[in-house]
Amino acid sequence: MNFSFVRNSLRQRLSILLILFAVTAIAQTGNDYSSILASTDWGWQNHNGVYFGKASFDDLYGKPQRISIAMYPDSTMATMLYDKERSKQGTDTLAAEAGATVAINGSYFNMSNRTSCTALWIDGVEIATTVADEYSRCNGIVGFKDGILSIEPYSNATTASQLAAWGKKYDAFVATGPLIRMGGVSMDANIGGEGFCGPHPRSMIGKRTDGTVYMIVVEGRMEDAIGFTMENMVALAEDLDITDAINLDGGGSSTLWVSGTGVINRPSGGSVRNVPNIIIACSRTDRNTDTNGSCTHDTPTNEPAHQDADGDHETDN
């Protein structure tokens, strides 16, 4: 008997078995994150047509994480922008003031005076412009027309005439980013610098092809919730089958609020941060004819936000 042949044959079979075992283990122990997300108990609740829930994960994209989600059909719920420059209110009190059913924090702003620092238009009026250094991560806009959410690309090459055209096209729009997905195609969201792209609390808004809108907050800067990188945000949108999505202001601003329940995530700063703009949704049967973001009453007068020189403003991730 050729023992050398037998030993070599056994080694080859063992190597094949080890490879098959490794592949099976990978498939069963955490890389099929879409299945993990689908099978997780989110504790779903329904409030006036909005389904919301939250879940913790020991290992999601390689780290312990905690995610809060609210979702609703755009056929019965209207999505709008609510802006109050120099606000001394958080997402929760602004949302309650607007008569919203659900709300998430909006785009980036100057933390020293709580004014928007990305392009923001309401009713054809320019409320804020994008400061130069925000173009590194703000490569999209969220537009709102008759309660329908749209996402379009944006950059420092976007002309004044294009902004004015969007001002006519939409009831309101705000620049933010990075873009995460458009038309089912995943974007390269690793923009804005290494510090920005690393793990942080994150906020995202997006929609599926059937019109289901998703508001998502990822907690972070905590031992049991590390936070998402921008690559993780893209992966999450893919795994949830969200075809169009964009990143919003994050860090201590990340807040998801539902009427009757309150803030459902844990803000990283320990309390809800004051912000100038939020994205809200309310029942189409409850909203009034205003297109500036108010569901139940007139929006407070908007004060145009004038930013300092390039870079002379403080923002979070």
ABEGO torsion letter per residue (X at the ends): XBAAAAAAAAAAAAAAAAAAAAAAAAAAAGABAAAAAAABBAGBBBBGGBBBBBBBBABBGGBBBBBBBBBBBAAABBBBBBBBBGBABBAAAAAAAAGBABBBBBBBBBAAAGBBABBBBBGGBBABBBBAAAAAABABBBBBBGGBBBBBBBBAABBAAAAAAAAAABABBBBBOBBABBGGBBBBABBGEAAAABBBBBBBBBBBAAGBBBBBBBBBGBAABAEBBAAAAAAAAAAAGBABBBBBBBEAABBBBBBGAEBABBBAAGBBBBBABBBBBBBAAABBABAAGBAABBBBBBBBBBBBBBGBBBBBX
